Amino acid sequence: MTNGSEFMNREKLISDVVNNPAHYTYGEVEVIDYIEQVIKDYPPKMAFAIGNAIKYISRARHKNGKEDLDKARWYLQRAFDNWGE
């Protein structure tokens, strides 16, 4: 049988994984905040691709390794191909 504090700790852990996952935070910087700053001056189509490239590069070491770098490359190539549109 679990007590209330164990339940609250489990809920907090689940909430942290959703709201503040460790693989998207570097020190005091959350990757989403950085992405929002970088993409603000790009057209929407490019902003999406660049944001995703940053996301995958940022988490690669902590999550899926080369698979994430491959995804980042795909999004970066898409941004490159759409430059100037």
C-alpha positions in Angstrom: 0.0 0.0 0.0 1.3 3.5 -0.9 0.9 6.5 1.3 -0.1 10.0 0.0 3.5 11.3 -0.1 4.6 8.5 -2.4 1.7 9.3 -4.8 2.6 13.0 -4.7 6.2 12.2 -5.5 5.2 10.0 -8.4 2.9 12.7 -9.7 5.7 15.3 -9.4 8.1 13.1 -11.3 5.5 12.6 -14.1 4.8 16.3 -14.2 8.6 17.1 -14.4 9.1 14.7 -17.3 6.3 16.5 -19.2 6.9 20.1 -18.1 10.6 20.2 -17.6 12.4 17.1 -19.0 16.1 17.0 -18.1 17.1 16.4 -21.7 15.7 19.8 -22.7 17.5 21.8 -20.0 21.1 23.0 -19.9 21.9 24.6 -16.6 19.4 27.5 -16.3 18.5 27.5 -20.0 15.5 25.6 -21.3 15.9 24.6 -25.0 12.4 25.8 -25.8 13.2 29.3 -24.6 16.4 29.3 -26.8 14.4 28.0 -29.8 11.8 30.7 -29.4 14.5 33.4 -29.4 16.3 32.0 -32.5 13.2 31.4 -34.7 11.3 34.6 -34.0 12.6 36.3 -37.2 12.2 33.4 -39.5 9.2 32.7 -41.7 6.9 30.0 -40.2 8.0 27.2 -42.5 11.7 27.8 -41.8 11.1 28.5 -38.1 9.6 25.1 -37.6 12.5 23.3 -39.3 15.2 25.3 -37.5 13.4 24.8 -34.2 13.3 21.1 -34.7 16.9 20.9 -35.7 17.9 22.8 -32.5 15.7 20.5 -30.5 17.2 17.3 -31.8 20.8 18.6 -31.6 20.2 19.7 -28.0 18.8 16.4 -26.8 21.0 14.0 -28.8 23.6 13.4 -26.1 20.9 12.7 -23.5 18.3 10.8 -25.4 18.7 9.1 -28.8 22.3 9.9 -29.9 23.0 9.6 -33.6 19.4 9.1 -34.4 18.6 12.6 -33.1 21.5 14.0 -35.0 20.2 12.4 -38.1 16.8 13.9 -37.5 18.4 17.3 -36.9 20.3 17.0 -40.2 17.0 16.2 -42.0 15.3 19.4 -40.6 18.4 21.5 -41.2 18.4 20.3 -44.9 14.7 21.2 -45.1 15.5 24.7 -43.8 18.4 25.0 -46.2 16.2 23.9 -49.2 13.5 26.4 -48.2 15.8 29.4 -47.7 14.6 32.4 -49.6 11.0 31.1 -50.1 
